[in-house]
Amino acid sequence: MVSTEPERVRRSLRAELSERLSTLAPQQFRVLLMLADGKLNKQIAYDLNVSEATVKAHMTAAVRATCVFVWGSVCPGAGR
């Protein structure tokens, strides 16, 4: 079967995201998953028994490492 261009692009993007996610620390990954589930920082902090500031620090590190879109903002330097 011959791959179409959109399929190749999707595979490439999946591979890139997978590689970036693998660079996260376990706690950063947990925070990112909880954010994706729609939890608030306060809820995540309670669930993980950490401060909200720690949740924000993990979130910032995860977003920078993965260039995942949060709050509709674009990761600085993406696509350069």
Secondary structure as UniProt FT lines:
FT   HELIX           5..21
FT   TURN            22..23
FT   HELIX           26..36
FT   TURN            37..38
FT   HELIX           41..48
FT   HELIX           52..66
FT   TURN            71..72
FT   TURN            76..79
//
